[in-house]
Amino acid sequence: MATEADFAVAVGIFFVFIAALFVYVTNYLSSYSGLASTSELRTIAFDIFSSMFSGKGIPTNWEVINNPPFKVGLITDLYRIPILVSERGNIERINVTVNTTITFDNNCNQKAWNNTIRVYENDTQLPSSLINSTFCSQQYINTSILVFNISLVANQTKVVSVYYSPENSTNASTRIVTFSNPTNINLLILPEEKLTAISYSKLKALRNSTYSDILQTLISGYKFKLEISDT
């Protein structure tokens, strides 16, 4: 299974590929006087970007089927639940463990894959674990007790965010936390928010697609040459 480092490298390689593609298309078309205006080149570049980053593709699960997609899309759903954590004992808490029960997927729409769940305070991931989870199917979670560590000064309130998605290629977090039930700390779960993110599964499928499969979904009416090598 891929690690988070592998994902970061793959995303980096992919964006280098897209940047090179834009530059090559622009240079190729610009070499023919009168072939296309600047606005047309912008339109081509925008169409390529929009095709990949405006949706999930057609069909939306193209990454798991054997046939070439009608349209490539690299977007997936990402969900976030904000939690207000408040210290009410007028004392400082250093790396205290707190817990709360969260309903991730009440209607079992398979949107919360077990390994994707992470807890963040701003840009910092907090150690966390899931306890007594119930599942909809496979590793798609319905409800679970979420346990995580946090530090608070006296009477402070912090906002942490719980993220999750249906991406089933994600590895589980290695930060394990044991259950604890401290007093004078309140947790308030706020409504779920739906976001978007780049899909790791779709990105891997794109990398394994043929050049002709990608070309027929991106550009119409122009020809260009593209060479890709692994280093």
Secondary structure by P-SEA (a helix, b strand, c coil): cccaaaaaaaaaaaaaaaaaaaaaaaaaaacccccccaaaaaaaaaaaaaacccccccccccccccccccbbbcbbbbbbbbbbbbbcccccccbbbbbbbbbcccccccccccccbbbbccccccccccccccccccccccccccccccccccbbbbbbbbbcccccccccccbbbbbbbbccbbbbbcbbbbbbbbbaaaaaaaaaccaaaaaaaccccccbbbbbbcc
